[in-house]
Amino acid sequence: MLNVMLVDDSALLRDRIRKFLADVPKVQIVGEYETGLLALEAIRQRKPDVVVLDIHMPDGSGVVTLKEIKHLYPMLTTIMFTNYSFPTYRNVCKRLGADHFFDKSTEYEGLVELLAELAKKKTS
């Protein structure tokens, strides 16, 4: 199984992603968190393969969370999934080690396809 952690302050968005992934073989959600701080605390315990991370959250920037994740867990696959898809954010996230970057408003299918591909690679 590909263990995926969702980090976004929107319960509606987390629910939508969960529904999109329900039919994807060998992908399971191992945690959903509203803040980067909660996610950082949970990563050690839940050991996800992938973290899907928003940029703007109540406790601050997902960019800061990304930086901390890559410092503590450099091999952990990180996917930025945000409405803030401006080139500046893309470049900063890439520089900090984000493996992938998707726009919430237009790239749901791309996120789902990527997770399906990662699950397939993990199990082959």
Secondary structure, DSSP 4 states (H G I P E B T S, - for coil): -EEEEEE-S-HHHHHHHHHHHTTSTTEEEEEEESSHHHHHHHHHHH--SEEEE-SEETTEEHHHHHHHHHHH-TTSEEEEEES---HHHHHHHHHTT-SEEEETTT-HHHHHHHHHHHHHHHH-
